Amino acid sequence: MKKSSGQMPFLRCLKRIKQRRGHGVHSPFAYGLITNVICSPHLYYAFADIEKEISEKGLNSGFVSGINHLSFRMVNHFNAKNILEINSGKGVNTLFLTAPARDIRCTCVEKRADEIVVAKRLYGELNPKVDLVTTLPAGGKQCYDAIFINLEKESTPAIETLLSLSHQRTFWVLYPIKSSWSKQFWRNIVNDDRLTATFELKGSGVAFLSTAYNKVNYFV
C-alpha cells in the first residue's frame, strides 16, 4: 500500500530519532561516527577558548553554533590536516577548523570584502594556518582531506569540481541544507554513486567518498 504524504515526514522523523541513538545502524563506522562525533554530548576546552577569543576581538560570541562544534569534532576525529572552506564568511568556523592541531592548514575561499575584513581581524592577517583567497583553487592541483561548504550563498561549486579537489578519504560537510536550492544540492550528493555514506542532520550534511563505506544515507 502506498504511504500517504503525511506519513513520510513522520516515518523520517522516527528513523532520525532511532539513528541518532545508534539504533538500527549496522555499520561500525557509521555507529561510531553518530554516537561519538555527530551526536557527542561532550564539549572541548577549545570551544570556550574560541568564544572568549571572538568576544575579545569585538565580535558577538552568539555567532557560534552547532555547526562550529561539529566542524571541530570532524577535523579532530579524522585528523584532517589540509582543509578547504568555501564561503568562509567572518572566519568563525575557521577558528574551529584550525583549533584541533598546530599543523592544520586551511584554505578559505571568500569573495565578500566586508566579510574578509572581519575574518582578518578575527584570526589574524598573518595567521600561518590560514590562506584566505577570493577564488576557488584549481581542481586537480591539490586535494584536501576535508571540504566545508557554507551553502548560504549560491556560489557553491559543482559536484564535479568538489570531486576534483578531493581524494578517496576526503569528507565534505555542507550547511545549511534546508533552503529550496541547497536542499536540491544535498539531494544530488545523496543520489550520486561517487559519494558513499552520507549523514543528513537537521541543518547540515556530511558526505564521504571512501569506497570502504556502504552507499547509505543516515538521518541523524
Backbone as a chain_set.jsonl record, in Angstrom:
{"seq": "MKKSSGQMPFLRCLKRIKQRRGHGVHSPFAYGLITNVICSPHLYYAFADIEKEISEKGLNSGFVSGINHLSFRMVNHFNAKNILEINSGKGVNTLFLTAPARDIRCTCVEKRADEIVVAKRLYGELNPKVDLVTTLPAGGKQCYDAIFINLEKESTPAIETLLSLSHQRTFWVLYPIKSSWSKQFWRNIVNDDRLTATFELKGSGVAFLSTAYNKVNYFV", "coords": {"N": [[0.842, -1.206, 0.0], [0.57, 2.207, -0.796], [2.274, 4.815, 0.87], [0.878, 7.62, 2.537], [1.41, 11.157, 1.955], [1.515, 12.483, 4.353], [2.425, 10.564, 6.111], [5.092, 10.164, 5.475], [6.92, 12.297, 6.435], [6.619, 11.779, 9.179], [7.569, 9.13, 9.453], [10.184, 9.493, 8.63], [11.083, 11.207, 10.637], [10.853, 9.512, 12.839], [12.734, 7.578, 12.145], [15.007, 9.156, 12.2], [15.202, 9.794, 14.942], [15.716, 7.254, 16.014], [18.171, 6.6, 14.733], [19.857, 8.602, 15.623], [20.456, 7.709, 18.122], [21.858, 5.539, 17.525], [20.439, 3.253, 17.02], [19.494, 0.616, 14.913], [21.559, 1.043, 13.166], [23.872, -0.577, 11.428], [26.459, -0.526, 10.483], [29.705, -0.425, 11.761], [31.405, 1.772, 11.437], [29.608, 3.914, 10.818], [27.986, 3.853, 13.109], [29.845, 4.494, 15.13], [30.605, 7.058, 14.295], [28.194, 8.502, 14.473], [27.469, 8.255, 17.226], [29.797, 9.02, 18.652], [30.807, 11.332, 17.514], [29.081, 13.03, 15.769], [26.707, 13.195, 17.341], [27.761, 13.602, 19.814], [27.77, 14.428, 23.264], [29.741, 15.728, 24.556], [31.866, 18.458, 25.415], [34.618, 20.512, 24.345], [37.573, 22.008, 25.742], [38.558, 23.86, 24.026], [36.368, 25.049, 22.818], [35.28, 26.972, 24.601], [37.514, 28.605, 24.774], [37.729, 29.602, 22.174], [35.327, 31.024, 21.921], [35.803, 33.006, 23.815], [37.963, 34.282, 22.599], [36.71, 35.281, 20.308], [34.954, 37.155, 21.436], [36.817, 38.903, 22.579], [37.891, 39.995, 20.303], [35.974, 41.695, 19.515], [33.648, 40.685, 18.388], [30.37, 39.197, 18.42], [29.888, 36.501, 20.502], [27.718, 34.979, 20.121], [27.582, 34.213, 17.525], [28.575, 31.693, 17.34], [27.7, 28.336, 16.731], [26.013, 25.106, 16.511], [27.082, 23.911, 14.189], [29.691, 24.774, 14.157], [30.851, 23.45, 16.34], [30.507, 20.834, 15.422], [32.194, 20.932, 13.193], [34.742, 21.195, 14.376], [34.841, 18.726, 15.764], [34.73, 16.851, 13.665], [37.083, 17.369, 12.18], [38.969, 16.883, 14.157], [38.45, 14.194, 14.817], [38.958, 12.761, 12.421], [41.486, 13.527, 11.918], [42.173, 15.494, 10.033], [44.27, 17.433, 8.002], [44.731, 19.145, 5.86], [42.645, 21.477, 4.766], [39.764, 22.693, 3.074], [37.753, 25.51, 2.963], [34.779, 26.779, 1.905], [33.15, 29.755, 1.038], [33.717, 31.162, 3.488], [33.117, 33.299, 5.138], [32.926, 35.353, 8.053], [34.926, 34.101, 9.407], [34.543, 32.646, 11.72], [33.94, 29.869, 11.811], [36.318, 28.989, 10.779], [38.15, 29.281, 12.859], [37.398, 27.154, 14.501], [37.922, 25.017, 12.805], [40.696, 25.041, 12.581], [41.626, 24.695, 15.134], [42.016, 22.057, 16.327], [44.682, 20.996, 15.935], [48.168, 21.906, 15.679], [49.399, 21.728, 13.198], [47.537, 21.998, 11.208], [46.263, 23.205, 8.115], [44.363, 25.626, 6.495], [42.57, 26.51, 3.682], [40.771, 29.243, 2.86], [37.982, 30.294, 1.11], [36.617, 33.225, 0.136], [34.655, 35.784, -1.156], [33.431, 38.179, -0.497], [34.074, 41.424, 0.389], [33.568, 42.808, 2.816], [33.237, 40.727, 4.642], [35.742, 39.575, 4.563], [37.362, 41.521, 5.763], [36.507, 41.41, 8.451], [37.146, 38.737, 9.02], [39.974, 38.705, 8.829], [40.591, 40.316, 10.985], [39.671, 38.713, 13.0], [41.044, 36.147, 13.03], [43.611, 36.909, 12.503], [45.726, 38.54, 10.287], [48.132, 37.52, 9.396], [48.11, 34.852, 10.002], [49.576, 31.727, 10.12], [48.234, 29.36, 9.707], [46.114, 29.803, 8.052], [45.04, 30.42, 4.771], [43.766, 32.875, 3.023], [41.723, 33.319, 0.297], [40.237, 34.598, -2.735], [39.238, 33.227, -4.854], [38.305, 29.962, -5.97], [40.569, 27.254, -5.574], [42.285, 25.683, -8.311], [40.987, 22.694, -9.646], [42.362, 19.411, -9.279], [45.026, 20.106, -8.925], [45.618, 20.155, -6.225], [44.572, 18.162, -3.515], [42.196, 17.931, -0.903], [41.828, 17.056, 2.569], [39.463, 17.484, 3.865], [36.437, 19.175, 3.101], [34.62, 22.018, 3.692], [31.544, 23.565, 3.322], [29.75, 26.45, 3.073], [26.507, 26.924, 2.426], [24.907, 29.127, 2.233], [25.206, 31.045, 0.351], [24.715, 31.181, -3.166], [26.984, 30.418, -4.563], [28.161, 28.025, -4.786], [30.407, 25.492, -5.764], [30.216, 23.098, -8.478], [29.395, 19.583, -8.131], [31.215, 18.014, -9.54], [33.487, 19.666, -9.562], [34.095, 19.77, -6.829], [34.745, 17.09, -6.433], [37.087, 16.957, -7.91], [38.786, 18.217, -6.233], [39.207, 16.538, -4.21], [40.329, 13.566, -2.458], [40.286, 9.949, -2.08], [39.715, 9.559, 0.619], [38.582, 11.85, 1.496], [36.237, 13.94, 3.229], [33.101, 15.685, 3.144], [31.476, 18.527, 4.512], [28.449, 20.12, 4.662], [26.437, 23.014, 4.89], [23.852, 25.507, 5.46], [21.331, 22.971, 4.782], [18.691, 23.232, 4.097], [17.39, 25.192, 2.625], [15.553, 26.115, -0.351], [17.136, 25.722, -2.688], [19.575, 24.691, -1.73], [18.769, 22.362, -0.559], [18.158, 20.774, -2.764], [20.693, 20.576, -3.882], [21.977, 19.08, -1.904], [20.458, 16.718, -2.104], [21.265, 15.857, -4.601], [23.876, 15.126, -4.036], [23.472, 13.023, -2.223], [22.291, 11.195, -3.939], [24.266, 10.653, -5.747], [26.399, 8.244, -6.982], [29.112, 8.273, -6.596], [29.58, 9.321, -4.17], [29.569, 7.878, -0.996], [28.78, 6.852, 2.037], [26.431, 8.932, 3.575], [25.316, 11.499, 5.775], [22.552, 12.883, 7.068], [21.791, 15.624, 8.802], [19.787, 17.761, 10.945], [20.232, 20.38, 10.075], [22.45, 20.296, 8.48], [24.814, 18.479, 6.377], [26.807, 15.542, 5.947], [29.225, 14.002, 3.969], [30.89, 11.212, 2.473], [33.601, 9.931, 0.495], [34.913, 7.546, 0.4], [35.238, 4.239, -0.777], [35.187, 2.201, 0.974], [33.038, 2.359, 2.564], [29.551, 1.621, 2.84], [26.913, 2.43, 0.5], [24.816, 4.427, 1.838], [22.294, 6.522, 3.204], [22.068, 8.217, 6.138], [19.759, 9.342, 8.586], [20.106, 11.73, 10.935]], "CA": [[0.0, 0.0, 0.0], [1.338, 3.442, -0.907], [2.217, 5.657, 2.059], [0.406, 8.983, 2.294], [2.443, 12.183, 2.114], [1.6, 12.84, 5.761], [3.163, 9.532, 6.812], [6.509, 10.199, 5.154], [7.692, 13.079, 7.405], [6.578, 11.107, 10.478], [8.465, 7.984, 9.405], [11.555, 10.004, 8.572], [11.385, 11.723, 11.97], [11.045, 8.351, 13.698], [14.005, 6.983, 11.766], [16.041, 10.063, 12.672], [15.318, 9.623, 16.391], [16.37, 5.97, 16.262], [19.553, 6.578, 14.274], [20.632, 9.492, 16.485], [20.889, 6.905, 19.27], [22.599, 4.397, 17.01], [19.565, 2.104, 16.806], [19.275, 0.252, 13.523], [22.749, 1.355, 12.37], [24.645, -1.817, 11.475], [27.845, -0.263, 10.139], [30.508, 0.056, 12.895], [31.882, 3.127, 11.119], [28.501, 4.863, 10.954], [27.577, 3.87, 14.517], [30.845, 5.247, 15.879], [30.562, 8.458, 13.895], [26.971, 9.11, 15.008], [27.443, 8.315, 18.689], [30.992, 9.619, 19.244], [31.191, 12.6, 16.879], [27.949, 13.866, 15.368], [25.78, 13.402, 18.466], [28.506, 13.595, 21.077], [27.351, 15.47, 24.206], [30.92, 16.253, 25.23], [32.43, 19.726, 24.969], [36.072, 20.63, 24.424], [38.032, 23.268, 26.316], [38.798, 24.789, 22.914], [35.139, 25.766, 22.492], [35.218, 28.16, 25.458], [38.651, 29.461, 24.415], [37.41, 30.276, 20.917], [34.283, 32.016, 22.208], [36.464, 34.115, 24.504], [38.754, 34.987, 21.584], [35.761, 36.003, 19.46], [34.488, 38.313, 22.205], [37.936, 39.835, 22.743], [38.117, 40.645, 19.013], [34.866, 42.609, 19.253], [32.501, 40.042, 17.739], [29.405, 38.57, 19.314], [30.113, 35.06, 20.597], [26.479, 34.338, 19.699], [27.771, 33.68, 16.177], [28.942, 30.287, 17.458], [26.533, 27.45, 16.664], [26.304, 23.678, 16.492], [27.911, 23.535, 13.042], [31.086, 25.038, 14.525], [31.272, 22.332, 17.184], [30.615, 19.671, 14.543], [33.392, 21.121, 12.371], [35.896, 20.851, 15.218], [34.839, 17.291, 16.051], [35.042, 16.101, 12.446], [38.508, 17.543, 11.883], [39.713, 16.226, 15.226], [38.244, 12.74, 14.745], [39.581, 12.194, 11.225], [42.857, 14.028, 11.839], [42.331, 16.224, 8.769], [45.352, 18.417, 8.08], [44.642, 20.086, 4.743], [41.203, 21.722, 4.732], [39.23, 23.741, 2.206], [36.499, 26.076, 3.452], [34.186, 27.576, 0.837], [32.252, 30.774, 1.616], [34.157, 31.094, 4.893], [32.483, 34.372, 5.898], [33.671, 36.143, 9.038], [36.05, 33.333, 9.934], [34.237, 31.971, 12.981], [34.131, 28.426, 11.653], [37.743, 28.774, 10.518], [38.801, 29.106, 14.154], [37.113, 25.802, 14.973], [38.582, 24.073, 11.901], [42.149, 25.05, 12.764], [41.954, 24.549, 16.557], [42.386, 20.738, 16.842], [46.112, 20.671, 15.886], [49.014, 23.017, 15.236], [49.86, 21.574, 11.816], [46.414, 22.108, 10.269], [46.273, 24.338, 7.195], [43.01, 25.814, 5.959], [42.387, 27.463, 2.594], [39.436, 29.83, 2.981], [37.535, 30.995, -0.091], [35.598, 34.217, 0.46], [34.689, 36.879, -2.127], [32.812, 39.396, 0.031], [35.11, 42.251, 1.001], [33.241, 43.128, 4.206], [33.483, 39.528, 5.435], [37.198, 39.391, 4.61], [37.89, 42.465, 6.758], [36.213, 40.859, 9.777], [37.899, 37.492, 9.184], [41.38, 39.023, 9.088], [40.681, 40.815, 12.352], [39.34, 37.646, 13.928], [42.095, 35.137, 13.198], [44.942, 37.471, 12.26], [46.03, 38.632, 8.851], [49.339, 36.739, 9.096], [47.963, 33.535, 10.618], [50.197, 30.726, 9.24], [47.325, 28.249, 9.462], [45.021, 30.193, 7.162], [45.313, 31.063, 3.487], [42.495, 33.46, 2.6], [41.742, 33.605, -1.133], [38.934, 35.03, -3.248], [38.792, 32.305, -5.91], [38.478, 28.548, -5.654], [41.765, 26.653, -6.183], [42.038, 24.864, -9.496], [40.833, 21.276, -9.369], [43.395, 18.522, -9.787], [46.37, 20.503, -8.498], [45.752, 19.813, -4.827], [43.406, 17.533, -2.93], [42.023, 18.291, 0.507], [41.328, 15.988, 3.44], [38.09, 17.826, 4.233], [35.897, 20.371, 2.465], [33.473, 22.562, 4.406], [30.881, 24.451, 2.371], [28.623, 27.249, 3.55], [25.567, 26.975, 1.307], [24.03, 30.292, 2.31], [25.368, 31.768, -0.911], [24.575, 30.279, -4.298], [28.244, 30.368, -5.305], [28.705, 26.705, -4.497], [30.909, 24.823, -6.968], [29.535, 21.874, -8.877], [29.903, 18.355, -7.523], [32.411, 17.605, -10.287], [34.605, 20.484, -9.089], [34.43, 19.3, -5.484], [35.413, 15.803, -6.583], [38.446, 17.191, -8.408], [39.563, 18.762, -5.111], [39.119, 15.53, -3.153], [40.908, 12.236, -2.648], [39.329, 8.908, -1.71], [39.359, 9.614, 2.042], [38.037, 13.179, 1.798], [34.827, 14.07, 3.605], [32.509, 17.015, 2.94], [30.448, 18.981, 5.448], [27.69, 21.176, 3.985], [25.418, 23.64, 5.758], [22.664, 24.72, 5.808], [20.85, 22.184, 3.636], [17.235, 23.249, 4.136], [16.796, 26.176, 1.724], [14.993, 25.453, -1.531], [18.139, 25.282, -3.653], [20.602, 23.874, -1.085], [18.151, 21.05, -0.345], [18.331, 20.02, -4.001], [22.127, 20.305, -3.999], [22.252, 17.968, -1.0], [19.838, 15.522, -2.667], [22.137, 15.414, -5.698], [25.016, 14.454, -3.413], [22.976, 11.749, -1.68], [21.961, 10.291, -5.053], [25.453, 10.444, -6.592], [27.049, 6.986, -6.606], [30.515, 8.501, -6.252], [29.559, 9.572, -2.733], [29.089, 6.64, -0.374], [27.997, 7.111, 3.251], [26.029, 10.317, 3.799], [24.625, 11.672, 7.054], [21.693, 14.055, 6.959], [21.43, 16.189, 10.085], [18.652, 18.67, 10.822], [20.581, 21.577, 9.334], [23.698, 20.129, 7.745], [25.026, 17.157, 5.821], [28.179, 15.042, 5.895], [29.333, 13.02, 2.89], [32.189, 10.553, 2.345], [33.903, 9.387, -0.816], [35.603, 6.268, 0.514], [34.508, 3.056, -1.216], [35.161, 1.248, 2.086], [31.754, 2.51, 3.234], [28.377, 1.286, 2.033], [26.103, 3.536, -0.003], [23.658, 4.558, 2.721], [22.048, 7.861, 3.739], [21.562, 8.128, 7.505], [19.075, 10.523, 9.111], [20.647, 11.853, 12.298]], "C": [[0.872, 1.248, 0.0], [1.15, 4.307, 0.329], [1.724, 7.039, 1.697], [1.53, 9.963, 2.546], [2.601, 12.589, 3.569], [2.399, 11.839, 6.565], [4.668, 9.678, 6.633], [7.328, 11.046, 6.124], [7.735, 12.419, 8.77], [7.558, 9.944, 10.509], [9.922, 8.422, 9.359], [11.998, 10.526, 9.937], [11.664, 10.576, 12.936], [12.385, 7.686, 13.424], [15.166, 7.831, 12.27], [16.275, 9.887, 14.177], [16.065, 8.335, 16.716], [17.852, 6.026, 15.903], [20.433, 7.534, 15.061], [21.171, 8.743, 17.703], [21.688, 5.682, 18.837], [21.743, 3.18, 16.729], [19.367, 1.859, 15.305], [20.443, 0.58, 12.612], [23.705, 0.175, 12.49], [26.13, -1.606, 11.158], [28.605, 0.236, 11.37], [31.027, 1.476, 12.682], [30.784, 4.156, 11.363], [28.06, 4.982, 12.411], [28.553, 4.709, 15.345], [30.805, 6.726, 15.564], [29.349, 9.166, 14.506], [27.065, 9.3, 16.519], [28.622, 9.075, 19.292], [31.359, 10.991, 18.693], [29.958, 13.48, 16.628], [27.035, 14.191, 16.548], [26.483, 13.397, 19.813], [28.035, 14.728, 21.999], [28.537, 16.194, 24.848], [31.416, 17.554, 24.59], [33.946, 19.696, 25.13], [36.43, 21.979, 25.04], [38.22, 24.321, 25.229], [37.553, 25.601, 22.59], [35.037, 27.063, 23.293], [36.343, 29.134, 25.111], [38.352, 30.255, 23.145], [36.343, 31.341, 21.138], [34.869, 33.232, 22.907], [37.262, 34.96, 23.519], [37.854, 35.819, 20.682], [35.291, 37.273, 20.164], [35.582, 39.356, 22.345], [38.248, 40.59, 21.454], [36.944, 41.535, 18.608], [33.687, 42.015, 18.525], [31.606, 39.409, 18.787], [29.639, 37.066, 19.328], [28.852, 34.277, 20.255], [26.542, 33.817, 18.275], [28.065, 32.184, 16.211], [27.68, 29.421, 17.501], [26.985, 25.994, 16.614], [27.187, 23.25, 15.337], [29.385, 23.777, 13.337], [31.643, 23.917, 15.392], [31.437, 21.064, 16.353], [31.874, 19.757, 13.693], [34.642, 20.729, 13.14], [35.973, 19.343, 15.418], [35.215, 16.461, 14.832], [36.525, 16.181, 12.117], [39.355, 16.791, 12.903], [39.638, 14.71, 15.099], [38.993, 12.117, 13.575], [41.002, 12.705, 10.996], [43.136, 14.721, 10.501], [43.367, 17.331, 8.933], [45.246, 19.505, 7.019], [43.162, 20.298, 4.427], [40.872, 22.846, 3.762], [37.897, 24.2, 2.771], [35.957, 27.041, 2.409], [33.086, 28.469, 1.409], [32.486, 30.871, 3.124], [33.661, 32.245, 5.753], [33.41, 35.105, 6.841], [34.814, 35.379, 9.68], [35.785, 32.62, 11.246], [34.479, 30.469, 12.858], [35.586, 28.075, 11.395], [38.501, 28.542, 11.811], [38.597, 27.685, 14.682], [37.802, 24.75, 14.103], [40.073, 23.96, 12.179], [42.578, 24.801, 14.207], [42.438, 23.159, 16.971], [43.884, 20.433, 16.854], [46.903, 21.842, 15.304], [49.374, 22.938, 13.757], [48.724, 21.574, 10.803], [46.595, 23.348, 9.401], [44.908, 24.426, 6.521], [43.015, 26.878, 4.871], [40.95, 27.948, 2.627], [39.098, 30.625, 1.727], [36.398, 31.934, 0.294], [35.75, 35.408, -0.485], [34.218, 38.206, -1.554], [33.824, 40.209, 0.837], [34.828, 42.553, 2.466], [33.476, 41.936, 5.124], [34.99, 39.3, 5.6], [37.823, 40.29, 5.671], [37.69, 41.912, 8.168], [37.035, 39.605, 10.034], [39.363, 37.757, 9.51], [41.575, 39.559, 10.501], [40.497, 39.679, 13.359], [40.493, 36.666, 14.118], [43.492, 35.635, 12.845], [45.325, 37.417, 10.799], [47.214, 37.762, 8.455], [49.291, 35.358, 9.749], [48.533, 32.464, 9.688], [49.296, 29.541, 8.923], [46.322, 28.54, 8.355], [45.536, 30.875, 5.904], [43.976, 31.566, 2.946], [42.59, 33.89, 1.143], [40.327, 33.985, -1.573], [38.411, 34.128, -4.363], [39.119, 30.869, -5.515], [39.752, 28.014, -6.305], [41.396, 25.771, -7.37], [41.976, 23.39, -9.116], [41.957, 20.462, -9.972], [44.796, 18.866, -9.345], [46.645, 20.107, -7.053], [44.453, 19.198, -4.335], [43.375, 17.79, -1.432], [41.456, 17.109, 1.293], [39.862, 16.217, 3.804], [37.685, 19.107, 3.517], [34.637, 20.781, 3.21], [32.849, 23.65, 3.533], [29.697, 25.141, 3.026], [27.699, 27.485, 2.36], [24.619, 28.167, 1.36], [24.097, 31.133, 1.043], [25.334, 30.778, -2.067], [25.814, 30.276, -5.191], [28.943, 29.042, -5.045], [29.201, 26.046, -5.78], [30.129, 23.55, -7.261], [30.155, 20.669, -8.194], [31.173, 17.887, -8.215], [33.648, 18.372, -9.813], [35.045, 20.03, -7.706], [35.16, 17.964, -5.535], [36.851, 15.972, -7.048], [39.372, 17.753, -7.331], [39.657, 17.758, -3.96], [39.95, 14.301, -3.502], [39.939, 11.214, -2.06], [38.871, 9.002, -0.254], [38.807, 10.982, 2.455], [36.595, 13.085, 2.285], [34.39, 15.509, 3.391], [31.51, 17.296, 4.055], [29.767, 20.184, 4.811], [26.614, 21.703, 4.907], [25.073, 25.026, 5.229], [22.132, 23.997, 4.578], [19.324, 22.194, 3.552], [16.603, 24.338, 3.269], [16.36, 25.459, 0.446], [16.075, 24.937, -2.476], [19.206, 24.408, -3.018], [20.075, 22.477, -0.781], [18.332, 20.173, -1.579], [19.794, 19.656, -4.218], [22.501, 19.106, -3.127], [21.662, 16.669, -1.541], [20.685, 14.962, -3.819], [23.353, 14.67, -5.156], [24.61, 13.08, -2.902], [22.766, 10.73, -2.803], [23.155, 9.985, -5.961], [26.205, 9.205, -6.11], [28.521, 7.152, -6.256], [30.687, 8.922, -4.791], [28.957, 8.355, -2.063], [28.233, 6.962, 0.849], [27.704, 8.601, 3.383], [25.189, 10.376, 5.072], [23.853, 12.982, 6.992], [21.26, 14.504, 8.35], [20.27, 17.152, 9.875], [18.99, 19.903, 9.994], [21.818, 21.459, 8.482], [23.818, 18.702, 7.236], [26.502, 16.812, 5.785], [28.232, 13.942, 4.85], [30.762, 12.497, 2.794], [32.355, 9.974, 0.955], [34.448, 7.967, -0.756], [34.709, 5.101, 0.095], [34.502, 1.968, -0.144], [33.828, 1.292, 2.817], [30.617, 2.149, 2.281], [27.63, 2.541, 1.606], [24.808, 3.593, 0.79], [23.53, 6.027, 3.124], [21.391, 7.713, 5.112], [20.896, 9.439, 7.896], [19.426, 10.641, 10.593], [20.009, 13.037, 13.01]], "O": [[1.841, 1.311, 0.757], [0.027, 4.515, 0.789], [2.108, 7.582, 0.661], [2.488, 9.657, 3.256], [3.686, 12.994, 3.986], [2.991, 12.192, 7.585], [5.436, 9.351, 7.538], [8.354, 10.568, 6.608], [8.755, 12.479, 9.456], [8.298, 9.782, 11.479], [10.787, 7.798, 9.974], [13.14, 10.32, 10.348], [12.587, 10.646, 13.748], [13.088, 7.281, 14.349], [16.185, 7.3, 12.713], [17.42, 9.837, 14.627], [16.939, 8.318, 17.583], [18.696, 5.56, 16.669], [21.639, 7.31, 15.164], [22.215, 9.101, 18.248], [22.137, 4.891, 19.667], [22.255, 2.169, 16.248], [19.106, 2.787, 14.54], [20.336, 0.413, 11.397], [24.287, -0.044, 13.552], [26.963, -2.431, 11.533], [28.194, 1.227, 11.973], [31.084, 2.277, 13.614], [31.009, 5.158, 12.041], [27.791, 6.082, 12.893], [28.137, 5.532, 16.161], [30.953, 7.56, 16.458], [29.46, 10.29, 14.995], [26.775, 10.381, 17.032], [28.472, 9.712, 20.334], [32.123, 11.731, 19.312], [29.824, 14.551, 17.219], [26.636, 15.342, 16.726], [25.842, 13.203, 20.846], [27.913, 15.869, 21.555], [28.354, 17.156, 25.594], [31.381, 17.712, 23.37], [34.482, 18.948, 25.948], [35.702, 22.96, 24.889], [38.063, 25.517, 25.474], [37.669, 26.737, 22.131], [34.743, 28.122, 22.738], [36.148, 30.349, 25.149], [38.682, 31.437, 23.053], [36.446, 32.442, 20.597], [34.475, 34.363, 22.624], [37.247, 36.189, 23.585], [38.203, 36.946, 20.329], [35.239, 38.342, 19.556], [35.319, 40.554, 22.245], [38.8, 41.69, 21.493], [36.915, 42.066, 17.498], [32.804, 42.75, 18.081], [32.039, 39.124, 19.904], [29.593, 36.423, 18.28], [28.898, 33.055, 20.112], [25.664, 33.065, 17.85], [27.831, 31.482, 15.227], [26.721, 29.73, 18.209], [28.177, 25.694, 16.668], [27.971, 22.313, 15.484], [30.242, 23.061, 12.821], [32.779, 23.484, 15.198], [32.387, 20.306, 16.549], [32.553, 18.749, 13.495], [35.501, 20.016, 12.622], [37.038, 18.746, 15.263], [35.941, 15.474, 14.954], [37.151, 15.167, 11.81], [40.339, 16.141, 12.549], [40.645, 14.02, 15.254], [39.6, 11.057, 13.723], [41.641, 12.359, 10.003], [44.205, 14.55, 9.914], [43.329, 18.08, 9.91], [45.628, 20.651, 7.256], [42.504, 19.409, 3.886], [41.61, 23.824, 3.648], [37.012, 23.384, 3.029], [36.619, 28.023, 2.07], [32.216, 28.017, 2.154], [31.569, 30.686, 3.923], [33.768, 32.184, 6.978], [34.539, 35.442, 6.484], [35.597, 35.963, 10.43], [36.702, 32.046, 11.832], [35.146, 29.872, 13.702], [36.038, 26.987, 11.752], [39.398, 27.7, 11.862], [39.516, 27.087, 15.242], [38.219, 23.707, 14.606], [40.65, 22.884, 12.024], [43.774, 24.705, 14.481], [43.227, 23.074, 17.912], [44.33, 19.672, 17.712], [46.376, 22.654, 14.542], [49.627, 23.964, 13.127], [48.927, 21.187, 9.652], [47.02, 24.4, 9.877], [44.372, 23.428, 6.041], [43.418, 28.016, 5.111], [40.018, 27.164, 2.444], [39.843, 31.523, 1.333], [35.336, 31.485, 0.728], [36.835, 35.976, -0.605], [34.575, 39.261, -2.079], [34.359, 39.736, 1.84], [35.751, 42.555, 3.282], [33.875, 42.118, 6.275], [35.446, 38.88, 6.664], [38.719, 39.861, 6.399], [38.611, 41.946, 8.984], [37.563, 39.42, 11.13], [39.931, 37.097, 10.381], [42.593, 39.292, 11.14], [41.095, 39.688, 14.434], [40.88, 36.384, 15.252], [44.452, 34.866, 12.883], [45.253, 36.368, 10.16], [47.299, 37.312, 7.313], [50.336, 34.766, 10.018], [48.033, 32.297, 8.576], [49.558, 28.797, 7.978], [45.744, 27.616, 7.783], [46.36, 31.787, 5.966], [43.156, 30.781, 2.471], [43.427, 34.719, 0.786], [39.352, 33.723, -0.869], [37.257, 34.258, -4.771], [40.096, 30.611, -4.811], [39.998, 28.293, -7.479], [40.312, 25.188, -7.411], [42.811, 22.899, -8.356], [42.451, 20.782, -11.053], [45.679, 18.009, -9.381], [47.774, 19.765, -6.701], [43.366, 19.653, -4.692], [44.417, 17.855, -0.78], [40.713, 16.283, 0.763], [39.113, 15.266, 4.023], [38.498, 20.016, 3.349], [33.7, 19.994, 3.345], [33.545, 24.549, 3.061], [28.756, 24.488, 3.479], [28.068, 28.166, 1.403], [23.638, 28.216, 0.617], [23.152, 31.847, 0.71], [25.859, 29.67, -1.961], [25.714, 30.148, -6.411], [30.17, 28.957, -5.082], [28.488, 26.041, -6.783], [29.464, 23.0, -6.384], [31.295, 20.72, -7.735], [32.104, 17.419, -7.56], [34.727, 17.795, -9.678], [36.242, 19.919, -7.441], [36.09, 17.734, -4.762], [37.735, 15.223, -6.632], [40.592, 17.764, -7.495], [40.129, 18.09, -2.873], [40.235, 14.029, -4.668], [38.868, 11.592, -1.586], [37.764, 8.574, 0.075], [38.592, 11.233, 3.641], [35.825, 12.25, 1.81], [35.2, 16.434, 3.449], [30.785, 16.4, 4.488], [30.43, 21.159, 4.459], [25.958, 20.942, 5.617], [25.919, 25.666, 4.605], [22.452, 24.375, 3.451], [18.728, 21.27, 2.999], [15.377, 24.4, 3.184], [16.763, 24.322, 0.199], [15.952, 23.835, -3.011], [19.706, 23.483, -3.658], [20.843, 21.516, -0.747], [18.621, 18.982, -1.467], [20.103, 18.559, -4.682], [23.248, 18.227, -3.556], [22.301, 15.622, -1.448], [20.802, 13.747, -3.984], [23.806, 13.695, -5.755], [25.313, 12.093, -3.119], [23.034, 9.541, -2.627], [23.052, 9.14, -6.85], [26.603, 9.135, -4.947], [29.117, 6.248, -5.671], [31.79, 8.885, -4.247], [27.931, 7.847, -2.517], [27.063, 7.313, 0.698], [28.611, 9.43, 3.312], [24.457, 9.443, 5.402], [24.442, 14.057, 6.878], [20.453, 13.837, 8.999], [19.818, 17.34, 8.746], [18.13, 20.421, 9.283], [22.207, 22.422, 7.822], [23.036, 17.827, 7.607], [27.348, 17.689, 5.612], [27.385, 13.05, 4.84], [31.722, 13.238, 3.005], [31.383, 9.575, 0.314], [34.442, 7.26, -1.763], [33.571, 4.985, 0.549], [33.879, 0.923, -0.331], [33.508, 0.391, 3.592], [30.717, 2.35, 1.071], [27.705, 3.58, 2.264], [23.834, 2.911, 0.471], [24.534, 6.7, 3.359], [20.3, 7.156, 5.233], [21.399, 10.517, 7.58], [19.09, 9.772, 11.398], [20.33, 13.308, 14.167]]}, "num_chains": 1, "name": "protein.A"}
